[in-house]
Amino acid sequence: MKVSERMYPEEAGGEPAPAGGMRTGITKNLEALIPLILIIIIAAFLGHKFGLWTIPFLGGTEQVQVLVIGQPSVDLLADLDNQRDLVYYRVKDASDLDAAPQEQLAQYDLVLLDQHLGATPYDKSVSRTLGEALENYVRTGGKMIVVMDSGIFRSGGIYGTGVAADVIGWKATFGDIIPVECDLGPNDIPTCKQPIMTTGKIYRLDYDHPIMEGIEIAPADPRYGPLSMITFDVKPIGSQVAYIKHIATASNYPAIVEKKLLIGKVIYFNYDPAMTPGIWQNTLEYLR
């Protein structure tokens, strides 16, 4: 009897295709795509977080954690109290933040620097370490609002005033993150140290900006007279959102100026924001 010969795969001219070969190929392709998908998701989330774009389902309803440095007007604090669904805030003096300022600032989504009611230069000052920490906070994605002449002095000095005599304005303390500059005015007095009492209205300048959405002029109702406010003849170096126009002389002053960094923002108000609650609430929503 002739024994049948067994044919091995090697003798048939090659190896057979492994079982499930197509599924293995698909799995490998998916595994290669996973890192790319994760990168896209993370980039989308970070862009939403830092305000580069908006993802509707990530809007959220959590309160914005706000650190108030200084002492805003009673009206502005009352407005913040009325916005408890939107913000949770704490008020601290600038000196309270001299210890580990970066660690303290990191706990907040938004910083409001409002010292404009301070009676002495020291009341409107921040230390060098706090100024540097605020600059770093904004450059790494933080959001900040500065009101009027807040932060124009640096704490320290030897003349009994509690401030450095050779520093006035914002640049020496905060770098270039503040949207306005303090120039020398008449008699060599810096413009941020010369309050101007003016009576006028606030006009929209940037028609696409969310802060002025639905607001062309304030006050809008003709039954209300013009606003009596204190302002400063500072120089805008950021993007003007709105301006103040004196009702009689037609003199103009910047009202709201914004500076956008790579991922952070600073908004400057050249008047007490409590005078325009609609604009103020739009600002909180914009920086949320």
C-alpha positions as CSV (number, residue, x, y, z in Angstrom):
1,M,0.0,0.0,0.0
2,K,1.3,3.4,-1.0
3,V,1.5,5.8,1.9
4,S,0.2,9.3,1.0
5,E,2.7,12.0,1.4
6,R,1.9,14.9,3.7
7,M,2.5,18.3,2.2
8,Y,3.8,20.9,4.6
9,P,3.2,24.6,4.1
10,E,6.8,25.2,3.4
11,E,6.6,22.8,0.5
12,A,3.4,24.6,-0.8
13,G,5.4,27.7,-1.6
14,G,4.7,30.0,1.4
15,E,3.2,30.6,4.8
16,P,-0.6,30.7,5.2
17,A,-2.3,34.0,6.1
18,P,-2.7,34.2,9.9
19,A,-6.2,33.9,11.2
20,G,-7.9,37.3,11.8
21,G,-5.3,39.2,9.8
22,M,-7.8,41.9,8.7
23,R,-8.9,42.5,12.3
24,T,-5.3,42.8,13.4
25,G,-4.6,45.4,10.8
26,I,-7.6,47.5,11.8
27,T,-6.6,47.3,15.5
28,K,-3.1,48.5,14.7
29,N,-4.5,51.5,12.8
30,L,-6.9,52.4,15.6
31,E,-4.0,52.2,18.1
32,A,-2.0,54.6,16.0
33,L,-4.9,57.1,15.9
34,I,-5.6,57.1,19.6
35,P,-2.7,59.5,20.5
36,L,-3.8,61.9,17.7
37,I,-7.4,61.8,18.9
38,L,-6.3,62.6,22.5
39,I,-4.2,65.5,21.3
40,I,-7.2,66.9,19.4
41,I,-9.5,66.6,22.5
42,I,-7.0,68.2,24.8
43,A,-6.3,71.1,22.4
44,A,-10.1,71.6,22.0
45,F,-10.6,71.7,25.8
46,L,-7.7,74.0,26.4
47,G,-8.8,76.4,23.7
48,H,-12.3,76.5,25.2
49,K,-10.8,77.0,28.7
50,F,-8.6,79.9,27.7
51,G,-11.3,81.6,25.6
52,L,-9.8,81.0,22.1
53,W,-13.1,79.4,21.0
54,T,-16.4,78.2,22.5
55,I,-17.6,74.6,22.8
56,P,-21.3,74.8,23.7
57,F,-21.6,71.6,25.7
58,L,-18.6,72.6,27.8
59,G,-20.2,76.0,28.7
60,G,-20.9,74.9,32.3
61,T,-22.7,76.7,35.0
62,E,-20.1,76.8,37.8
63,Q,-19.4,80.0,39.5
64,V,-16.3,82.0,38.5
65,Q,-13.8,82.2,41.4
66,V,-13.0,85.9,41.6
67,L,-10.2,87.5,43.7
68,V,-10.9,91.2,44.5
69,I,-7.7,93.1,45.4
70,G,-8.4,96.4,47.1
71,Q,-11.9,97.8,47.9
72,P,-14.4,98.4,45.1
73,S,-17.2,100.8,45.5
74,V,-20.2,99.8,47.5
75,D,-22.3,99.6,44.3
76,L,-19.9,97.3,42.6
77,L,-19.8,95.0,45.6
78,A,-23.6,95.0,45.7
79,D,-23.6,94.0,42.0
80,L,-21.2,91.2,42.6
81,D,-23.5,90.0,45.4
82,N,-26.4,90.0,43.0
83,Q,-24.4,87.9,40.6
84,R,-23.9,85.0,43.0
85,D,-25.1,82.5,40.3
86,L,-22.2,83.7,38.1
87,V,-19.4,84.6,40.5
88,Y,-18.0,83.8,43.9
89,Y,-15.6,86.4,45.2
90,R,-13.2,87.1,48.0
91,V,-11.8,90.5,48.9
92,K,-8.1,90.9,50.0
93,D,-5.7,93.7,50.4
94,A,-2.6,93.6,48.2
95,S,-0.4,93.1,51.2
96,D,-2.3,89.9,52.0
97,L,-0.9,88.4,48.8
98,D,2.8,89.1,49.4
99,A,3.3,85.6,50.9
100,A,3.4,83.0,48.0
101,P,1.4,85.2,45.6
102,Q,1.6,82.8,42.7
103,E,0.1,80.0,44.7
104,Q,-2.7,82.2,46.0
105,L,-3.5,83.6,42.5
106,A,-3.7,80.1,41.0
107,Q,-6.8,79.4,43.0
108,Y,-8.9,82.0,41.1
109,D,-10.3,82.3,37.6
110,L,-10.4,86.1,37.5
111,V,-8.6,88.9,39.4
112,L,-10.2,92.3,39.9
113,L,-7.7,94.9,40.9
114,D,-9.8,97.8,42.2
115,Q,-8.0,100.2,44.6
116,H,-9.4,103.4,43.1
117,L,-11.1,104.5,46.4
118,G,-7.8,104.3,48.3
119,A,-7.0,107.6,50.2
120,T,-3.2,107.2,50.2
121,P,-0.6,106.2,47.6
122,Y,-0.1,103.0,49.7
123,D,-3.7,102.1,49.2
124,K,-3.1,102.0,45.4
125,S,0.1,100.1,45.5
126,V,1.2,96.5,45.0
127,S,4.6,94.9,45.8
128,R,7.1,94.0,43.2
129,T,6.5,90.3,43.9
130,L,2.8,90.6,43.6
131,G,3.2,92.6,40.3
132,E,5.4,89.9,38.8
133,A,3.0,87.2,40.0
134,L,0.1,88.9,38.4
135,E,2.0,89.3,35.1
136,N,2.8,85.6,35.2
137,Y,-0.8,84.8,36.1
138,V,-2.1,86.6,33.0
139,R,0.6,85.3,30.6
140,T,-0.3,81.7,31.6
141,G,-4.0,82.1,30.9
142,G,-5.4,84.2,33.8
143,K,-7.9,87.0,33.3
144,M,-7.7,90.3,35.1
145,I,-9.7,93.5,35.4
146,V,-8.0,96.8,36.4
147,V,-10.0,99.8,37.5
148,M,-8.9,103.4,37.0
149,D,-5.7,104.2,39.0
150,S,-5.4,100.9,40.8
151,G,-1.9,99.6,41.1
152,I,-0.1,102.7,39.9
153,F,2.4,102.6,42.9
154,R,4.8,100.0,44.1
155,S,4.8,99.4,47.8
156,G,8.1,100.1,49.6
157,G,10.2,103.2,49.8
158,I,12.1,105.4,52.3
159,Y,10.1,108.6,52.4
160,G,7.4,107.5,54.9
161,T,4.7,107.1,52.2
162,G,4.9,103.4,51.9
163,V,5.6,103.5,48.2
164,A,8.7,103.7,46.0
165,A,9.2,107.3,44.9
166,D,10.6,106.4,41.5
167,V,7.8,104.2,40.3
168,I,4.4,105.4,39.1
169,G,2.2,103.9,36.5
170,W,1.9,100.2,35.6
171,K,4.8,99.2,33.4
172,A,7.5,99.0,36.0
173,T,5.5,96.7,38.2
174,F,3.3,94.6,35.7
175,G,5.4,94.7,32.5
176,D,3.4,95.3,29.4
177,I,0.2,93.5,30.3
178,I,-1.9,96.6,31.2
179,P,-3.8,98.0,28.2
180,V,-3.0,101.6,29.0
181,E,0.0,103.7,29.8
182,C,0.6,106.6,32.2
183,D,2.3,109.4,30.5
184,L,3.7,112.7,31.8
185,G,1.0,115.4,31.8
186,P,1.1,119.1,32.5
187,N,3.7,120.2,35.1
188,D,5.3,116.8,34.8
189,I,2.5,115.2,36.7
190,P,1.7,111.7,35.4
191,T,-1.7,111.4,33.8
192,C,-2.7,108.5,36.0
193,K,-2.3,110.7,39.0
194,Q,-4.6,113.5,37.7
195,P,-8.2,112.5,38.1
196,I,-10.6,114.3,35.8
197,M,-14.2,115.0,36.8
198,T,-16.3,114.6,33.6
199,T,-20.0,114.5,32.7
200,G,-20.8,112.5,29.6
201,K,-21.8,109.2,28.1
202,I,-20.0,106.0,27.2
203,Y,-20.1,105.1,23.5
204,R,-19.5,101.7,21.8
205,L,-16.3,101.7,19.7
206,D,-15.8,98.0,18.9
207,Y,-19.1,96.9,17.4
208,D,-18.1,93.2,17.5
209,H,-17.0,93.0,21.1
210,P,-19.2,90.9,23.5
211,I,-18.7,93.4,26.3
212,M,-20.8,96.0,24.4
213,E,-23.3,93.5,23.0
214,G,-26.7,95.2,22.7
215,I,-25.3,98.4,24.1
216,E,-24.6,101.4,21.8
217,I,-24.5,104.2,24.4
218,A,-24.8,104.4,28.2
219,P,-27.1,105.7,29.6
220,A,-29.3,104.5,26.8
221,D,-32.6,105.8,28.0
222,P,-33.0,109.6,27.2
223,R,-34.9,110.0,30.4
224,Y,-31.6,109.5,32.3
225,G,-29.0,112.3,32.2
226,P,-25.3,111.9,31.4
227,L,-23.0,110.1,33.9
228,S,-20.9,112.2,36.3
229,M,-17.7,110.2,36.7
230,I,-14.0,110.4,37.5
231,T,-11.7,109.3,34.8
232,F,-8.1,109.7,33.7
233,D,-6.4,110.8,30.4
234,V,-4.4,107.6,30.0
235,K,-3.0,106.4,26.7
236,P,-4.5,103.2,25.3
237,I,-2.0,100.6,24.0
238,G,-4.6,97.8,23.7
239,S,-7.8,97.6,21.8
240,Q,-10.4,100.2,22.7
241,V,-13.8,98.7,23.4
242,A,-15.6,101.9,24.4
243,Y,-14.9,105.6,25.0
244,I,-16.2,108.5,27.2
245,K,-17.4,111.6,25.5
246,H,-17.8,114.8,27.5
247,I,-21.3,116.2,26.9
248,A,-20.2,119.8,26.7
249,T,-16.6,120.0,25.4
250,A,-16.7,116.8,23.3
251,S,-13.4,115.7,24.9
252,N,-12.8,112.0,24.6
253,Y,-11.2,109.6,27.1
254,P,-10.8,105.8,26.8
255,A,-13.6,104.0,28.8
256,I,-12.8,100.3,28.3
257,V,-9.5,98.9,26.8
258,E,-8.5,95.3,26.4
259,K,-5.2,93.6,25.9
260,K,-5.1,90.0,24.7
261,L,-2.0,88.0,25.3
262,L,-1.5,84.5,23.9
263,I,-3.9,82.9,26.2
264,G,-4.6,85.6,28.9
265,K,-6.6,88.8,29.0
266,V,-6.6,92.1,30.8
267,I,-9.6,94.6,30.7
268,Y,-9.1,98.2,31.9
269,F,-12.0,100.3,33.1
270,N,-11.4,104.0,33.2
271,Y,-14.4,104.6,35.4
272,D,-16.2,102.7,38.2
273,P,-17.9,99.8,36.4
274,A,-20.8,99.9,38.8
275,M,-22.1,102.9,36.8
276,T,-22.9,100.7,33.9
277,P,-24.3,97.4,35.3
278,G,-25.2,96.0,31.8
279,I,-21.6,96.5,30.5
280,W,-20.2,95.1,33.8
281,Q,-22.3,92.0,33.6
282,N,-21.4,91.5,29.9
283,T,-17.7,91.7,31.0
284,L,-18.2,89.0,33.6
285,E,-19.9,86.8,31.1
286,Y,-17.1,87.5,28.5
287,L,-14.3,86.6,31.0
288,R,-16.2,83.6,32.4
